[in-house]
Amino acid sequence: DIVMTQSPDSLAVSLGERATINCKSSQSVFYSSNNKNYLAWYQQKPGQPPKLLISWAFTRESGVPDRFSGSGSGTDFTLTISSLQAEDLAVYYCQQYVTTPSFGPGTKVHIK
Amino acid sequence: QVQLVQSGSELRKPGASVKIACEASGYTFTDYAINWVRQAPGQGLEWMGWINTNNGNPAYAQGFRGRLVFSLDNSLSTTYLQISSLRAEDTAVYYCARDSERLAAGLFQSWGQGTLVTVSS
């Protein structure tokens, strides 16, 4: 099974500043036959279910603000929130789906 | 719009069973797989398995085999999760999540609101 790790565990960012979350997989999630990384990012606000933000490492879901961006390939990925808004307070999870799905432990983003 | 509505909270004693419902609407039910994911209090997300809504075939995550049953009622566009031999560590919020594909890509596009199952004597 692929193990996902994230850093940091928790992140305090001032409003309007950049937030960067890192995700690492124990094996590559890149599938060469279609040139895609099977990596997704989810946002979970308090008391709510997770919400899919980004799939295929960098493709934003419809309606997701463009301040959210994903990057990376292979085993190392990053979620960037370019200008943090108050409504971005949440836990963010990465997830691989190249094999049996597995999630990272989450990164809690709060306002400094 | 796609909507998944789950049944309400449950309280069970250790050793008992529970069955949770997830009703889908806003799309053709048999076109997409349904996954189940759980979240223990204050913890992260754990994938439990998926069911093919076209033929009812389930696939269970390794840590749960033998205690889970996924089932369907296509006439109600509803998926069910049954867990037997409940333990205290099964206390969690259980989510159904619609997949991006019929044969379960493992990408969870829409989620139910969650069902809290509490296991306590």
gemmi code that builds the backbone of each chain (N, CA, C; Angstrom):
import gemmi

chains = {
    "A": [
        ("ASP", (0.838, -1.206, 0.000), (0.000, 0.000, 0.000), (0.870, 1.252, 0.000)),
        ("ILE", (0.382, 2.281, -0.646), (1.115, 3.541, -0.694), (0.774, 4.367, 0.540)),
        ("VAL", (1.831, 4.821, 1.228), (1.670, 5.650, 2.419), (1.903, 7.109, 2.032)),
        ("MET", (0.964, 7.943, 2.454), (1.027, 9.369, 2.170), (1.426, 10.126, 3.433)),
        ("THR", (2.340, 11.054, 3.297), (2.716, 11.917, 4.412), (2.549, 13.372, 3.994)),
        ("GLN", (2.304, 14.243, 4.969), (2.125, 15.657, 4.697), (2.946, 16.472, 5.677)),
        ("SER", (3.341, 17.655, 5.218), (4.010, 18.594, 6.113), (3.625, 20.012, 5.716)),
        ("PRO", (3.505, 20.910, 6.705), (3.556, 20.608, 8.131), (2.251, 19.987, 8.618)),
        ("ASP", (2.195, 19.646, 9.904), (0.938, 19.163, 10.483), (-0.061, 20.303, 10.607)),
        ("SER", (0.481, 21.491, 10.875), (-0.351, 22.655, 11.145), (0.364, 23.879, 10.614)),
        ("LEU", (-0.420, 24.851, 10.177), (0.147, 26.016, 9.505), (-0.668, 27.248, 9.874)),
        ("ALA", (0.011, 28.273, 10.399), (-0.655, 29.541, 10.714), (-0.197, 30.582, 9.713)),
        ("VAL", (-1.152, 31.180, 9.026), (-0.848, 32.123, 7.951), (-1.707, 33.367, 8.111)),
        ("SER", (-1.130, 34.509, 7.866), (-1.890, 35.757, 7.915), (-2.798, 35.868, 6.694)),
        ("LEU", (-3.917, 36.544, 6.875), (-4.817, 36.772, 5.744), (-4.076, 37.484, 4.624)),
        ("GLY", (-4.277, 36.994, 3.408), (-3.623, 37.576, 2.251), (-2.251, 36.996, 1.942)),
        ("GLU", (-1.735, 36.214, 2.861), (-0.415, 35.616, 2.642), (-0.535, 34.236, 1.989)),
        ("ARG", (0.602, 33.695, 1.572), (0.640, 32.405, 0.887), (0.742, 31.270, 1.891)),
        ("ALA", (0.002, 30.200, 1.595), (0.099, 28.966, 2.388), (0.566, 27.846, 1.467)),
        ("THR", (1.524, 27.074, 1.948), (2.084, 25.986, 1.148), (2.063, 24.697, 1.958)),
        ("ILE", (1.451, 23.673, 1.379), (1.338, 22.364, 2.038), (2.021, 21.329, 1.152)),
        ("ASN", (2.836, 20.500, 1.772), (3.575, 19.483, 1.042), (3.009, 18.097, 1.289)),
        ("CYS", (3.102, 17.262, 0.280), (2.591, 15.889, 0.345), (3.611, 14.988, -0.340)),
        ("LYS", (3.883, 13.878, 0.299), (4.839, 12.924, -0.268), (4.220, 11.525, -0.241)),
        ("SER", (4.426, 10.789, -1.326), (3.937, 9.402, -1.385), (5.118, 8.441, -1.296)),
        ("SER", (4.867, 7.264, -0.716), (5.953, 6.291, -0.517), (6.367, 5.624, -1.830)),
        ("GLN", (5.499, 5.710, -2.835), (5.819, 5.233, -4.181), (5.283, 6.256, -5.172)),
        ("SER", (5.822, 6.227, -6.370), (5.355, 7.166, -7.388), (3.877, 6.941, -7.706)),
        ("VAL", (3.144, 8.041, -7.875), (1.737, 7.961, -8.264), (1.578, 8.405, -9.720)),
        ("PHE", (2.685, 8.469, -10.433), (2.681, 8.828, -11.845), (2.488, 7.577, -12.682)),
        ("TYR", (1.550, 7.652, -13.623), (1.254, 6.524, -14.514), (1.702, 6.924, -15.907)),
        ("SER", (2.755, 6.288, -16.395), (3.399, 6.749, -17.633), (2.529, 6.537, -18.870)),
        ("SER", (1.603, 5.573, -18.813), (0.825, 5.276, -20.018), (-0.114, 6.421, -20.389)),
        ("ASN", (-0.514, 7.236, -19.415), (-1.348, 8.405, -19.723), (-0.728, 9.703, -19.229)),
        ("ASN", (0.499, 9.616, -18.730), (1.241, 10.811, -18.322), (0.518, 11.611, -17.235)),
        ("LYS", (-0.121, 10.890, -16.311), (-0.877, 11.576, -15.264), (-0.406, 11.169, -13.867)),
        ("ASN", (-0.478, 12.108, -12.956), (-0.261, 11.841, -11.544), (-1.601, 11.653, -10.851)),
        ("TYR", (-1.765, 10.507, -10.186), (-3.024, 10.162, -9.546), (-3.035, 10.713, -8.119)),
        ("LEU", (-3.127, 12.043, -8.047), (-3.015, 12.733, -6.770), (-4.096, 13.788, -6.676)),
        ("ALA", (-4.841, 13.764, -5.573), (-5.920, 14.715, -5.348), (-5.713, 15.464, -4.030)),
        ("TRP", (-6.337, 16.631, -3.965), (-6.362, 17.423, -2.729), (-7.809, 17.680, -2.324)),
        ("TYR", (-8.072, 17.540, -1.012), (-9.393, 17.794, -0.464), (-9.289, 18.835, 0.636)),
        ("GLN", (-10.365, 19.584, 0.777), (-10.495, 20.566, 1.853), (-11.624, 20.114, 2.770)),
        ("GLN", (-11.359, 20.097, 4.072), (-12.426, 19.752, 5.017), (-12.553, 20.857, 6.057)),
        ("LYS", (-13.676, 21.566, 5.983), (-13.959, 22.604, 6.974), (-14.606, 21.965, 8.198)),
        ("PRO", (-14.514, 22.633, 9.344), (-15.061, 22.040, 10.586), (-16.520, 21.652, 10.440)),
        ("GLY", (-16.829, 20.418, 10.828), (-18.203, 19.943, 10.810), (-18.750, 19.615, 9.439)),
        ("GLN", (-17.902, 19.612, 8.414), (-18.352, 19.338, 7.051), (-17.623, 18.130, 6.477)),
        ("PRO", (-18.195, 17.527, 5.420), (-17.450, 16.471, 4.724), (-16.324, 17.079, 3.907)),
        ("PRO", (-15.371, 16.259, 3.516), (-14.325, 16.775, 2.620), (-14.908, 17.238, 1.290)),
        ("LYS", (-14.176, 18.111, 0.652), (-14.554, 18.630, -0.664), (-13.351, 18.490, -1.594)),
        ("LEU", (-13.583, 17.906, -2.765), (-12.510, 17.748, -3.742), (-12.144, 19.106, -4.320)),
        ("LEU", (-10.874, 19.481, -4.181), (-10.377, 20.754, -4.735), (-9.642, 20.538, -6.052)),
        ("ILE", (-8.741, 19.573, -6.059), (-7.816, 19.377, -7.173), (-7.657, 17.889, -7.433)),
        ("SER", (-7.690, 17.515, -8.704), (-7.411, 16.148, -9.117), (-6.263, 16.148, -10.107)),
        ("TRP", (-5.709, 14.969, -10.373), (-4.600, 14.830, -11.313), (-3.464, 15.806, -11.004)),
        ("ALA", (-3.258, 16.043, -9.744), (-2.165, 16.842, -9.175), (-2.339, 18.346, -9.337)),
        ("PHE", (-3.011, 18.793, -10.429), (-3.073, 20.240, -10.614), (-4.372, 20.736, -11.268)),
        ("THR", (-5.335, 19.848, -11.521), (-6.577, 20.256, -12.178), (-7.612, 20.680, -11.140)),
        ("ARG", (-7.934, 21.974, -11.108), (-8.933, 22.471, -10.160), (-10.324, 22.004, -10.552)),
        ("GLU", (-11.116, 21.633, -9.559), (-12.515, 21.291, -9.798), (-13.286, 22.566, -10.130)),
        ("SER", (-14.382, 22.398, -10.811), (-15.233, 23.515, -11.167), (-15.663, 24.274, -9.910)),
        ("GLY", (-15.514, 25.597, -9.944), (-15.943, 26.422, -8.822), (-14.883, 26.653, -7.766)),
        ("VAL", (-13.763, 25.974, -7.859), (-12.688, 26.169, -6.878), (-11.926, 27.440, -7.237)),
        ("PRO", (-11.760, 28.353, -6.307), (-11.075, 29.622, -6.623), (-9.658, 29.401, -7.143)),
        ("ASP", (-9.216, 30.275, -8.011), (-7.899, 30.080, -8.626), (-6.742, 30.426, -7.693)),
        ("ARG", (-7.041, 30.827, -6.464), (-5.951, 30.996, -5.494), (-5.430, 29.638, -5.014)),
        ("PHE", (-6.186, 28.564, -5.303), (-5.731, 27.205, -4.997), (-5.030, 26.634, -6.225)),
        ("SER", (-3.814, 26.136, -6.029), (-3.111, 25.496, -7.131), (-2.332, 24.294, -6.630)),
        ("GLY", (-2.200, 23.316, -7.500), (-1.445, 22.115, -7.178), (-0.281, 21.953, -8.127)),
        ("SER", (0.781, 21.367, -7.611), (1.959, 21.123, -8.437), (2.666, 19.870, -7.946)),
        ("GLY", (3.649, 19.448, -8.724), (4.448, 18.292, -8.341), (4.250, 17.123, -9.276)),
        ("SER", (5.092, 16.099, -9.081), (4.998, 14.901, -9.900), (5.735, 13.755, -9.214)),
        ("GLY", (5.315, 12.542, -9.529), (6.017, 11.375, -8.994), (5.662, 11.080, -7.548)),
        ("THR", (6.486, 11.572, -6.638), (6.251, 11.329, -5.211), (6.113, 12.607, -4.389)),
        ("ASP", (6.333, 13.756, -4.984), (6.340, 15.010, -4.213), (5.389, 16.031, -4.815)),
        ("PHE", (4.489, 16.509, -3.974), (3.426, 17.392, -4.432), (3.231, 18.548, -3.468)),
        ("THR", (2.643, 19.621, -3.996), (2.413, 20.822, -3.199), (1.044, 21.399, -3.514)),
        ("LEU", (0.348, 21.812, -2.458), (-0.870, 22.609, -2.595), (-0.527, 24.013, -2.121)),
        ("THR", (-0.818, 24.993, -2.948), (-0.543, 26.385, -2.610), (-1.846, 27.173, -2.595)),
        ("ILE", (-2.021, 27.928, -1.529), (-3.108, 28.914, -1.473), (-2.404, 30.263, -1.582)),
        ("SER", (-2.631, 30.952, -2.690), (-1.778, 32.113, -3.005), (-2.044, 33.296, -2.090)),
        ("SER", (-3.277, 33.475, -1.684), (-3.642, 34.609, -0.838), (-4.745, 34.138, 0.109)),
        ("LEU", (-4.356, 33.781, 1.313), (-5.277, 33.109, 2.231), (-6.467, 33.999, 2.594)),
        ("GLN", (-7.655, 33.408, 2.498), (-8.883, 34.079, 2.911), (-9.413, 33.410, 4.186)),
        ("ALA", (-10.250, 34.131, 4.895), (-10.778, 33.601, 6.160), (-11.526, 32.288, 5.958)),
        ("GLU", (-12.180, 32.153, 4.813), (-12.967, 30.942, 4.556), (-12.101, 29.733, 4.212)),
        ("ASP", (-10.786, 29.929, 4.125), (-9.890, 28.808, 3.809), (-9.451, 28.046, 5.053)),
        ("LEU", (-9.886, 28.508, 6.227), (-9.616, 27.775, 7.470), (-10.183, 26.368, 7.335)),
        ("ALA", (-9.300, 25.373, 7.384), (-9.725, 23.998, 7.107), (-8.550, 23.056, 7.329)),
        ("VAL", (-8.856, 21.770, 7.231), (-7.806, 20.754, 7.141), (-7.734, 20.313, 5.682)),
        ("TYR", (-6.529, 20.203, 5.174), (-6.309, 19.820, 3.786), (-5.642, 18.451, 3.738)),
        ("TYR", (-6.214, 17.582, 2.909), (-5.707, 16.226, 2.761), (-5.266, 15.973, 1.322)),
        ("CYS", (-4.124, 15.331, 1.158), (-3.785, 14.782, -0.153), (-4.204, 13.327, -0.177)),
        ("GLN", (-4.400, 12.799, -1.370), (-4.870, 11.416, -1.536), (-4.338, 10.880, -2.858)),
        ("GLN", (-3.847, 9.656, -2.822), (-3.434, 9.024, -4.073), (-4.507, 8.032, -4.493)),
        ("TYR", (-4.657, 7.878, -5.822), (-5.637, 6.926, -6.327), (-5.079, 6.104, -7.481)),
        ("VAL", (-3.763, 5.983, -7.519), (-3.162, 5.123, -8.542), (-3.335, 3.647, -8.168)),
        ("THR", (-3.418, 3.391, -6.869), (-3.752, 2.061, -6.358), (-4.844, 2.227, -5.317)),
        ("THR", (-5.029, 1.242, -4.454), (-6.011, 1.364, -3.363), (-5.889, 2.746, -2.731)),
        ("PRO", (-6.993, 3.503, -2.710), (-6.894, 4.902, -2.257), (-6.347, 5.026, -0.836)),
        ("SER", (-5.505, 6.033, -0.639), (-5.007, 6.332, 0.704), (-4.805, 7.836, 0.829)),
        ("PHE", (-5.024, 8.321, 2.054), (-4.974, 9.743, 2.332), (-3.756, 10.074, 3.178)),
        ("GLY", (-3.292, 11.309, 3.049), (-2.335, 11.834, 4.001), (-3.025, 12.141, 5.316)),
        ("PRO", (-2.253, 12.440, 6.357), (-2.817, 12.675, 7.674), (-3.485, 14.034, 7.840)),
        ("GLY", (-3.311, 14.913, 6.866), (-3.954, 16.222, 6.927), (-3.035, 17.317, 7.432)),
        ("THR", (-3.298, 18.530, 6.957), (-2.614, 19.742, 7.414), (-3.669, 20.753, 7.792)),
        ("LYS", (-3.602, 21.201, 9.039), (-4.596, 22.158, 9.507), (-4.086, 23.568, 9.231)),
        ("VAL", (-4.887, 24.336, 8.511), (-4.532, 25.723, 8.197), (-5.388, 26.642, 9.054)),
        ("HIS", (-4.724, 27.500, 9.824), (-5.465, 28.469, 10.604), (-4.862, 29.851, 10.440)),
        ("ILE", (-5.617, 30.830, 10.883), (-5.270, 32.218, 10.635), (-4.330, 32.713, 11.734)),
        ("LYS", (-3.244, 33.344, 11.306), (-2.299, 33.898, 12.283), (-2.860, 35.194, 12.865)),
    ],
    "B": [
        ("GLN", (-28.455, 19.100, -9.057), (-27.064, 18.928, -8.670), (-26.900, 17.604, -7.928)),
        ("VAL", (-25.687, 17.090, -7.976), (-25.405, 15.825, -7.312), (-25.583, 15.992, -5.806)),
        ("GLN", (-26.316, 15.053, -5.215), (-26.530, 15.094, -3.775), (-26.486, 13.671, -3.225)),
        ("LEU", (-25.800, 13.512, -2.100), (-25.789, 12.247, -1.376), (-26.287, 12.543, 0.034)),
        ("VAL", (-27.386, 11.903, 0.420), (-27.975, 12.141, 1.733), (-27.919, 10.850, 2.535)),
        ("GLN", (-27.296, 10.925, 3.694), (-27.097, 9.732, 4.522), (-28.092, 9.678, 5.670)),
        ("SER", (-28.271, 8.487, 6.191), (-29.155, 8.285, 7.334), (-28.521, 8.855, 8.608)),
        ("GLY", (-29.324, 8.929, 9.654), (-28.927, 9.639, 10.864), (-27.994, 8.868, 11.783)),
        ("SER", (-27.562, 9.550, 12.839), (-26.607, 8.988, 13.801), (-27.123, 7.711, 14.438)),
        ("GLU", (-26.170, 6.855, 14.816), (-26.510, 5.570, 15.414), (-25.667, 5.351, 16.666)),
        ("LEU", (-26.273, 4.716, 17.638), (-25.563, 4.313, 18.858), (-25.725, 2.805, 18.993)),
        ("ARG", (-24.617, 2.104, 19.117), (-24.651, 0.648, 19.237), (-23.717, 0.202, 20.369)),
        ("LYS", (-24.041, -0.993, 20.878), (-23.172, -1.619, 21.877), (-22.111, -2.453, 21.172)),
        ("PRO", (-20.983, -2.655, 21.812), (-19.944, -3.525, 21.223), (-20.518, -4.887, 20.876)),
        ("GLY", (-20.131, -5.392, 19.698), (-20.602, -6.684, 19.227), (-21.841, -6.609, 18.352)),
        ("ALA", (-22.512, -5.475, 18.363), (-23.722, -5.304, 17.562), (-23.364, -4.954, 16.121)),
        ("SER", (-24.411, -4.784, 15.285), (-24.241, -4.392, 13.887), (-24.958, -3.071, 13.646)),
        ("VAL", (-24.585, -2.419, 12.542), (-25.246, -1.180, 12.144), (-25.340, -1.150, 10.629)),
        ("LYS", (-26.404, -0.528, 10.114), (-26.572, -0.379, 8.670), (-26.876, 1.085, 8.380)),
        ("ILE", (-26.055, 1.671, 7.509), (-26.153, 3.084, 7.146), (-26.598, 3.175, 5.698)),
        ("ALA", (-27.483, 4.152, 5.407), (-27.973, 4.352, 4.051), (-27.409, 5.627, 3.444)),
        ("CYS", (-27.251, 5.606, 2.140), (-26.747, 6.757, 1.382), (-27.602, 6.867, 0.110)),
        ("GLU", (-28.462, 7.875, 0.058), (-29.364, 8.060, -1.077), (-28.806, 9.103, -2.028)),
        ("ALA", (-28.691, 8.718, -3.293), (-28.118, 9.602, -4.310), (-29.211, 10.238, -5.151)),
        ("SER", (-28.942, 11.440, -5.599), (-29.857, 12.117, -6.512), (-29.068, 13.087, -7.386)),
        ("GLY", (-29.695, 13.515, -8.485), (-29.070, 14.508, -9.352), (-28.198, 13.942, -10.453)),
        ("TYR", (-28.152, 12.623, -10.573), (-27.367, 11.997, -11.640), (-27.888, 10.568, -11.826)),
        ("THR", (-27.411, 9.904, -12.859), (-27.795, 8.507, -13.098), (-27.014, 7.618, -12.138)),
        ("PHE", (-27.723, 7.009, -11.211), (-27.110, 6.287, -10.093), (-26.120, 5.218, -10.544)),
        ("THR", (-26.451, 4.506, -11.600), (-25.622, 3.374, -12.011), (-24.397, 3.771, -12.836)),
        ("ASP", (-24.215, 5.055, -13.058), (-23.076, 5.513, -13.866), (-21.798, 5.722, -13.058)),
        ("TYR", (-21.918, 5.710, -11.746), (-20.761, 6.016, -10.908), (-20.715, 5.085, -9.693)),
        ("ALA", (-19.503, 4.660, -9.355), (-19.326, 3.852, -8.157), (-19.539, 4.708, -6.909)),
        ("ILE", (-19.855, 4.021, -5.813), (-19.946, 4.682, -4.508), (-18.880, 4.086, -3.597)),
        ("ASN", (-18.148, 4.976, -2.952), (-17.126, 4.574, -1.991), (-17.602, 4.873, -0.572)),
        ("TRP", (-16.989, 4.198, 0.387), (-17.226, 4.504, 1.797), (-15.887, 4.865, 2.447)),
        ("VAL", (-15.923, 5.958, 3.209), (-14.737, 6.485, 3.881), (-15.131, 6.791, 5.317)),
        ("ARG", (-14.271, 6.495, 6.276), (-14.617, 6.825, 7.644), (-13.569, 7.738, 8.275)),
        ("GLN", (-14.012, 8.427, 9.324), (-13.155, 9.381, 10.021), (-13.425, 9.276, 11.518)),
        ("ALA", (-12.470, 8.715, 12.243), (-12.584, 8.637, 13.693), (-12.477, 10.044, 14.278)),
        ("PRO", (-13.009, 10.249, 15.475), (-13.009, 11.596, 16.064), (-11.620, 12.220, 16.094)),
        ("GLY", (-11.509, 13.399, 15.492), (-10.240, 14.120, 15.483), (-9.150, 13.507, 14.635)),
        ("GLN", (-9.524, 12.519, 13.819), (-8.521, 11.796, 13.024), (-8.681, 12.060, 11.538)),
        ("GLY", (-7.868, 11.366, 10.744), (-7.896, 11.542, 9.299), (-8.912, 10.622, 8.627)),
        ("LEU", (-8.769, 10.507, 7.315), (-9.732, 9.796, 6.466), (-9.203, 8.407, 6.122)),
        ("GLU", (-10.101, 7.428, 6.174), (-9.738, 6.031, 5.904), (-10.719, 5.453, 4.898)),
        ("TRP", (-10.206, 5.027, 3.754), (-11.049, 4.416, 2.717), (-11.415, 3.000, 3.135)),
        ("MET", (-12.696, 2.662, 2.973), (-13.197, 1.363, 3.404), (-13.504, 0.426, 2.237)),
        ("GLY", (-13.751, 0.994, 1.065), (-14.073, 0.152, -0.073), (-15.060, 0.851, -0.991)),
        ("TRP", (-15.499, 0.111, -2.023), (-16.434, 0.693, -2.987), (-17.385, -0.371, -3.516)),
        ("ILE", (-18.467, 0.092, -4.114), (-19.414, -0.815, -4.713), (-19.728, -0.343, -6.124)),
        ("ASN", (-19.759, -1.291, -7.029), (-20.149, -1.038, -8.414), (-21.668, -0.933, -8.431)),
        ("THR", (-22.187, 0.251, -8.703), (-23.633, 0.456, -8.651), (-24.346, -0.126, -9.866)),
        ("ASN", (-23.569, -0.577, -10.844), (-24.164, -1.183, -12.032), (-24.481, -2.660, -11.805)),
        ("ASN", (-23.570, -3.379, -11.133), (-23.808, -4.808, -10.920), (-23.782, -5.227, -9.454)),
        ("GLY", (-23.536, -4.298, -8.549), (-23.562, -4.596, -7.122), (-22.311, -5.238, -6.577)),
        ("ASN", (-21.272, -5.391, -7.389), (-20.044, -6.013, -6.904), (-19.314, -5.077, -5.956)),
        ("PRO", (-18.960, -5.574, -4.759), (-18.229, -4.746, -3.815), (-16.738, -5.081, -3.805)),
        ("ALA", (-15.961, -4.141, -3.287), (-14.547, -4.401, -3.008), (-14.248, -3.745, -1.674)),
        ("TYR", (-13.660, -4.530, -0.761), (-13.453, -4.057, 0.591), (-11.979, -3.824, 0.866)),
        ("ALA", (-11.682, -2.775, 1.624), (-10.301, -2.530, 2.044), (-9.856, -3.657, 2.960)),
        ("GLN", (-8.566, -3.916, 2.927), (-8.026, -5.105, 3.595), (-8.317, -5.145, 5.085)),
        ("GLY", (-8.275, -4.033, 5.749), (-8.433, -4.025, 7.197), (-9.845, -4.298, 7.672)),
        ("PHE", (-10.805, -4.355, 6.747), (-12.209, -4.480, 7.131), (-12.833, -5.784, 6.672)),
        ("ARG", (-12.078, -6.573, 5.909), (-12.709, -7.746, 5.292), (-13.340, -8.646, 6.334)),
        ("GLY", (-14.526, -9.080, 6.026), (-15.255, -9.986, 6.911), (-16.267, -9.282, 7.786)),
        ("ARG", (-16.124, -7.970, 7.990), (-17.062, -7.260, 8.868), (-17.949, -6.281, 8.120)),
        ("LEU", (-17.638, -6.049, 6.839), (-18.385, -5.068, 6.057), (-19.252, -5.754, 5.011)),
        ("VAL", (-20.402, -5.157, 4.758), (-21.202, -5.555, 3.618), (-21.730, -4.281, 2.962)),
        ("PHE", (-21.404, -4.114, 1.673), (-21.984, -3.036, 0.873), (-23.145, -3.638, 0.071)),
        ("SER", (-24.240, -2.905, -0.013), (-25.367, -3.382, -0.808), (-26.052, -2.202, -1.474)),
        ("LEU", (-26.997, -2.544, -2.372), (-27.671, -1.538, -3.193), (-29.160, -1.757, -3.212)),
        ("ASP", (-29.884, -0.671, -3.435), (-31.276, -0.755, -3.890), (-31.385, 0.241, -5.024)),
        ("ASN", (-31.202, -0.254, -6.255), (-31.187, 0.655, -7.406), (-32.515, 1.377, -7.575)),
        ("SER", (-33.602, 0.749, -7.157), (-34.917, 1.398, -7.300), (-35.016, 2.648, -6.423)),
        ("LEU", (-34.203, 2.706, -5.383), (-34.186, 3.861, -4.480), (-32.914, 4.690, -4.646)),
        ("SER", (-32.061, 4.318, -5.590), (-30.765, 5.006, -5.780), (-30.021, 5.096, -4.452)),
        ("THR", (-30.036, 4.012, -3.722), (-29.490, 4.003, -2.368), (-28.461, 2.899, -2.203)),
        ("THR", (-27.388, 3.253, -1.547), (-26.325, 2.321, -1.184), (-26.332, 2.161, 0.335)),
        ("TYR", (-25.984, 0.959, 0.775), (-25.967, 0.680, 2.207), (-24.595, 0.162, 2.634)),
        ("LEU", (-24.218, 0.544, 3.844), (-23.022, 0.014, 4.487), (-23.461, -0.673, 5.770)),
        ("GLN", (-23.139, -1.947, 5.890), (-23.419, -2.667, 7.129), (-22.099, -3.099, 7.750)),
        ("ILE", (-21.942, -2.814, 9.033), (-20.756, -3.205, 9.772), (-21.194, -4.115, 10.914)),
        ("SER", (-20.560, -5.265, 11.013), (-20.902, -6.203, 12.077), (-19.772, -6.259, 13.115)),
        ("SER", (-20.074, -6.919, 14.232), (-19.086, -7.092, 15.317), (-18.418, -5.766, 15.680)),
        ("LEU", (-19.241, -4.765, 15.922), (-18.721, -3.422, 16.197), (-17.850, -3.397, 17.451)),
        ("ARG", (-16.800, -2.545, 17.369), (-15.880, -2.345, 18.487), (-15.850, -0.852, 18.795)),
        ("ALA", (-15.329, -0.498, 19.952), (-15.246, 0.917, 20.314), (-14.467, 1.716, 19.277)),
        ("GLU", (-13.455, 1.100, 18.699), (-12.633, 1.814, 17.712), (-13.324, 2.027, 16.371)),
        ("ASP", (-14.528, 1.470, 16.218), (-15.331, 1.755, 15.029), (-16.117, 3.049, 15.182)),
        ("THR", (-16.056, 3.668, 16.340), (-16.704, 4.963, 16.539), (-16.095, 5.966, 15.568)),
        ("ALA", (-16.930, 6.530, 14.715), (-16.431, 7.387, 13.637), (-17.602, 8.018, 12.900)),
        ("VAL", (-17.280, 8.992, 12.071), (-18.232, 9.479, 11.070), (-17.968, 8.700, 9.789)),
        ("TYR", (-19.029, 8.137, 9.238), (-18.932, 7.345, 8.013), (-19.512, 8.161, 6.864)),
        ("TYR", (-18.714, 8.285, 5.798), (-19.128, 9.047, 4.623), (-19.296, 8.117, 3.414)),
        ("CYS", (-20.337, 8.369, 2.633), (-20.356, 7.813, 1.291), (-19.833, 8.899, 0.354)),
        ("ALA", (-19.194, 8.475, -0.716), (-18.596, 9.417, -1.655), (-18.744, 8.867, -3.060)),
        ("ARG", (-19.271, 9.696, -3.937), (-19.432, 9.267, -5.326), (-18.099, 9.342, -6.050)),
        ("ASP", (-17.817, 8.288, -6.771), (-16.570, 8.238, -7.527), (-16.707, 9.032, -8.823)),
        ("SER", (-15.571, 9.234, -9.498), (-15.566, 9.941, -10.780), (-15.901, 9.009, -11.937)),
        ("GLU", (-15.908, 7.682, -11.657), (-16.135, 6.709, -12.724), (-17.009, 5.562, -12.232)),
        ("ARG", (-17.541, 4.794, -13.184), (-18.350, 3.627, -12.846), (-17.505, 2.553, -12.172)),
        ("LEU", (-16.275, 2.387, -12.629), (-15.435, 1.312, -12.099), (-14.423, 1.815, -11.079)),
        ("ALA", (-14.793, 2.861, -10.359), (-14.034, 3.331, -9.197), (-12.599, 3.735, -9.526)),
        ("ALA", (-12.442, 4.962, -9.967), (-11.106, 5.525, -10.141), (-10.465, 5.822, -8.793)),
        ("GLY", (-11.284, 5.935, -7.749), (-10.754, 6.294, -6.439), (-10.674, 7.784, -6.228)),
        ("LEU", (-11.375, 8.531, -7.074), (-11.418, 9.991, -6.971), (-12.828, 10.355, -6.507)),
        ("PHE", (-12.915, 11.011, -5.369), (-14.185, 11.182, -4.676), (-14.757, 12.574, -4.932)),
        ("GLN", (-15.665, 12.653, -5.902), (-16.123, 13.943, -6.396), (-17.204, 14.586, -5.538)),
        ("SER", (-18.067, 13.770, -4.947), (-19.147, 14.303, -4.120), (-19.285, 13.431, -2.887)),
        ("TRP", (-19.632, 14.074, -1.777), (-19.673, 13.364, -0.497), (-21.034, 13.529, 0.177)),
        ("GLY", (-21.437, 12.516, 0.914), (-22.578, 12.660, 1.796), (-22.207, 13.515, 2.997)),
        ("GLN", (-23.204, 13.821, 3.806), (-22.975, 14.705, 4.949), (-22.328, 13.979, 6.126)),
        ("GLY", (-22.294, 12.649, 6.053), (-21.672, 11.863, 7.115), (-22.701, 11.317, 8.097)),
        ("THR", (-22.414, 10.141, 8.633), (-23.243, 9.506, 9.649), (-22.347, 9.137, 10.816)),
        ("LEU", (-22.659, 9.656, 11.993), (-21.879, 9.342, 13.187), (-22.365, 8.028, 13.768)),
        ("VAL", (-21.451, 7.087, 13.903), (-21.734, 5.831, 14.588), (-20.915, 5.803, 15.868)),
        ("THR", (-21.616, 5.666, 16.978), (-20.956, 5.605, 18.277), (-21.115, 4.198, 18.830)),
        ("VAL", (-19.998, 3.583, 19.203), (-20.024, 2.240, 19.773), (-19.610, 2.357, 21.239)),
        ("SER", (-20.565, 2.083, 22.104), (-20.296, 2.251, 23.534), (-21.228, 1.359, 24.343)),
        ("SER", (-20.700, 0.811, 25.417), (-21.519, -0.022, 26.286), (-22.284, 0.846, 27.297)),
    ],
}
model = gemmi.Model(1)
for chain_id, residues in chains.items():
    chain = gemmi.Chain(chain_id)
    for i, (resn, *xyz) in enumerate(residues, 1):
        res = gemmi.Residue()
        res.name, res.seqid = resn, gemmi.SeqId(i, " ")
        for name, pos in zip(("N", "CA", "C"), xyz):
            atom = gemmi.Atom()
            atom.name, atom.element = name, gemmi.Element(name[0])
            atom.pos, atom.b_iso = gemmi.Position(*pos), 0.0
            res.add_atom(atom)
        chain.add_residue(res)
    model.add_chain(chain)
structure = gemmi.Structure()
structure.add_model(model)
structure.setup_entities()
